[in-house]
Structures are given as C-alpha cells and as structure tokens.
Amino acid sequence: MEKPFRRRDLLGIRDLNAAEVRGILDTAENFREINSREIKKVPTLRGKTVINLFFENSTRTRTSFELAAKRLSADAVNISVSSSSVTKGETLVDTALNLDAMDPDCIVVRHGSAGVPHQLAKVSRAAIVNAGDGANEHATQALLDAMTIRDHNGKIEGLKVAIVGDILHSRVARSNIHLLTKLGATVKVAGPGTLVPSDFGHLVESGLTMCPHVEDAIEGADVVMILRIQRERQDSAYFPTLREYSIHYGLTTARLELAKKDAIVLHPGPMNRGIEIASDVADSSRSLILDQVKYGVAVRMAVLYLSTGGSMGSS
Ligand code: CP
C-alpha cells in the first residue's frame, strides 16, 4: 500500500534534510506547553492507535512515547516482548504483520539489531518510528538533544559540540552527528581508539572532527555530550578496566573547565555515575540531563503527530 505522507516513517536522522529536522523541532516546540498544563491532554490524536514494540529495555524512551501518545489522546499499547509470541518462535516480520492487521496508526520499535525498523517499514501499513536500532540510530534522542541545545543557546548553527565516550556502539552518537552537522554545528568526537569508528570519515567535510584526546574535543565546546559505556554491546575488552576508562575519558569538573564557561552537559541516560561522568558534574547546574528527558515527551508528541498524518508546524 502506498504511504500517503512522505515522511510517515521516522527511521533515522540520516534520511532527513535540515528543513525537516527544523520542522520536527518547531512542531515539538508547539506541543511543549501542553506538558506544563494542569490537565496534560489534548484531543489531537483521538481515535489513533500507537503500539510500542520494544525488544530492548527502556525507561525514558518507552515511557515518553506512551506519555506522548496519551497526552495527544491516542490509544497506546505496550508490547512486552518477554510475554509475547516472539518467545514461541514467531518471526519479527510475522509479529509486525499480525500487529499491523489490527490497524494501528503507528508502531514504535526498539530492537538490538540495526535495520529492523527499515525492515518493518517495508511490510507495515502503519507508520514505523525507530526508537533505537542496534548501534545504528536513535532519531528521537538526537531530536530531544537538539531541542535542549536550541532551548538553551537559541540556536544550533555555529555551536561547538563534543561527543565523548563509546562512539562505536552508540546509536545516539550517530543520530546526533547527522543532526548536528546538518544544522551547522561543529562536532568533535573522542573516546578510546577502540571505541571510535573510522566510518565517519565522509562527514569530516560536514563539520566532524575525530580527536585523539578527550581534552581536544572538550576544549572550547559549547556542549559536552557524554555517552554511556555500553557494556551489553561489547563482546571484547575495548579498554583495560572501568577505573582506567574513568581516569582517561570520564567527564570530571577539571575536564569540564576546558569547555566554555557557560557550556552545558548532556547525557542520554542511563548514566554510569563515576565511570563516564562524575556525580558532581551530573548533578551540577551545567547539567541539562533532566531537561533532555523533559523535552523527550514534546519531541515524541511531534513525531507521533507527524507520523500519523499531521503537518509540520500546524499542531
Ligand atoms: N536514552 C534512552 O534511550 O534511554 P532508555 O534506554 O531508558 O530509553
């Protein structure tokens, strides 16, 4: 079946142009105010159905997609994979086809393998939204990060952003590198040599620099984004010990001093306190980590609205 909306599926930031990214952020801005009302509910998506299909654990993303759907009056259904027929051997595509047969408007999917949302988009009539696929992309995380940065700095173009940590396994890093360079930021990435992939070389002309030392990335930065060490995706030893990782790559107050004096600190969560980020930095006034979570609801409201047929900026 022909999909009527050109961007009904949100599979990644890589596929979007700068105007589309700005359009999603502007739509999220329009929805933001609803989340601070006493009655946090509008009828915008009444009669629509959203299925959250998460094959990996999640606190922030799943909860905020559910809240976003409910605040827009959509019916939200969460599928727990551990109690679904996936455990009886049903294939991923069969699972999607069976869910699709119940006529949902949108399926939000998180999976440990890269490319799963793209695979489901080929067989599903419902819009598919990528909530994280392996180490590939986490589009709505990058959008909420961008909303946080734009809210604090008033712009993204021209800013210097340092992304530090386990770049190799990070879908957050990939989506952010695509988004931030599309919107005109300069991005520097740093981490242990074993955790910084070389497949970003083609983005160097777009404003990406790979730094040998974490200090080189953080120096003069407007935004310092710290990534979680993803031990669940590491099939071998990428660095000697967590203590050594913390010493050489962890964000401490001393390292943050290298950034601009009003630089902000972001982390997508969940945090490993004392490993990639010191607790005093995570809890400082420069940390906007909980703002990121807050803006996640507005971003996901915008994405559900646009994926189910809404127009950019007209929420
Ligand atoms: N940032 C993020 O994706 O967090 P969750 O895994 O809790 O959804």
Residues whose N, C-alpha, C, O or C-beta is under 5 A from the ligand:
A	BS01	CP	N57 S58 T59 R60 T61 R62 P268 G269 P270
